Amino acid sequence: MPTLLRQLTVDELAAALDADQDLTVVDTRQPESFAAWHVSGAVNVPYHPIDGLDDGTDWTDVEDAVGSGPVAVMCAKGLSSTSFGFELSDRGHDDVAVVKGGMQDWSKLYDVVEVETVGSLFLAQVQRRAKGCLGYVVGDREAGEALVVDPTRQDHEFELVAADAGLRITGVVDTHVHADHISGGRALADRLSVPYYLSADAAERDVAYDYEPIRDGETLSVGDVAVDVVAAPGHTTELLNLVVDGRYLLSADALFVESVGRTELEFGDAGAEHGAKLLYETLHERYASLDDDVVVLPGHVSVDAGGEFGVGRPGALVAATLGELREDLELFELDEATFVDRVSARANEKPPNYETVIDVNRGRRALDESEATETELGPNNCAV
């Protein structure tokens, strides 16, 4: 009778990794796919369901890589990993699990971190673990209202956060036309029949769908919580930041805890210098009125190809005070000419399929579920 393999969900895998359990993660995708993006600590054993191991690899090598402890096998969608799992089991490994949905499901895994606040303010950071996307739910507990900021395509995750806090979503904001992931903002707003907000300057991006335009200096109200709109161009023309209750800066892709936003994804390599000048003005002029104790809550945290956060760890708040970043972040200390040269000269790898993602987020292209999932695979690469 064939051995039955245990299935492991990505939530269970994350919990095991976070708890530092004795678990070897084996990724059976091809080396180029593995090198581009994988789960932290995973080892690569390329395997085909029909052809088996790659030429030049034998089972002695595999045994050395896998070891004798518990094993979790994953691939792109959970297909080749199942065949490999059976092979391992047949060879005497008695604790083998297959990660259900593979890297596709891993790309949709979320952590929710509630920010410690005072009064009736509710504020939660919604982390998309594999991509480092950070969205927010801002609410007033007494009023029972919430505003969702930068929801990703799995927008139900944000709806659940609000519901768990006893809040009704009354509006959705996208801070800009995203280049690394497909936004769920428009879909969430349409489903709930609430306003969908985007910068008035998004008209310059040739956005095809309807939205409620908001501008620098305006205030959105969530119950009695004030959410002030601040124009923050540089990463893109129309990027907005939101100041919540005067104490929290949702800085989107202008300012990260470990870096700043890159400027050539909209402006192109030739226009990166122009974007960098705009970004310098944002950091030093538009932020000038904000106190050092304002807490910066960014739109991303860097996730490297090996699945490691650039700062902190999944499930922990990604944040810093503006004063800490003004003092510790090297890019904040540079004069304008040096800053512009440094930012515009960086040649980091661009987010996968970023031009397609931008077109989708402008409403100029439609993708089905399978196409959207494939398009989004990979890290965000939005930082300098």
PEDAJO-V626841 format. One record per backbone hydrogen bond with DSSP energy under -1.0 kcal/mol. CO is the residue of the C=O (numbers start at 1). NH is the residue of the N-H. Records with the same first field share a line. If there is no record, write none. Layout:
CO->NH  NH
This chain:
6->98
8->100
9->13
10->14
11->15
12->16
13->17
14->18
15->19
16->21
17->20
21->23
24->72
25->43
26->74
27->45
28->47
30->34
31->35
32->36
33->37
39->42
43->27
48->52
52->48
54->57
58->62
59->63
60->64
61->65
62->66
63->67
70->24
71->97
72->26
73->99
74->28
75->103
76->104
79->83
80->84
81->85
82->86
83->87
84->88
85->89
86->90
87->91
88->93
89->92
95->71
96->6
97->73
98->8
99->102
101->105
102->106
103->107
105->108
106->109
109->129
111->127
113->125
118->121
120->141
122->139
123->115
124->137
125->113
126->135
127->111  129
128->132
132->301
133->128
135->126
136->149
137->124
138->147
139->122
140->144  145
144->168
145->140
146->170
147->138
148->173
149->136
151->184
153->155
154->157
155->159
156->160
157->161
158->162
159->163
160->164
161->165
162->167
163->166
168->146
171->148
172->197
173->150
175->240
184->188
185->189
186->190
187->191
188->192
189->193  194
195->172
196->212
197->174
198->214
199->202
200->203
201->204
202->205
203->206
212->198
214->200
215->218
218->229
220->227
222->225
225->222
226->245
227->220
228->243
229->217
230->241
236->234
239->232
241->230
242->250
243->228
244->247  248
247->295
248->244
249->251  297
250->242
251->254
252->299
254->261
259->256
260->384
264->268
271->275
272->276
273->277
274->278
275->279
276->280
277->281
278->282
279->283
280->284
281->285  286
282->287
287->290
291->294
292->323
294->322
295->249
296->320
297->251
299->134
302->310
304->307
305->38
308->304
313->316
320->296
321->325
322->326
323->327
324->328
325->329
329->332
330->333
335->339
336->340
337->341
338->342
339->343
340->344
341->345
351->354
353->357
354->358
355->359
356->360
357->361
358->362
359->364
360->363
362->208
368->372
369->373
370->374
371->375
372->376
382->262
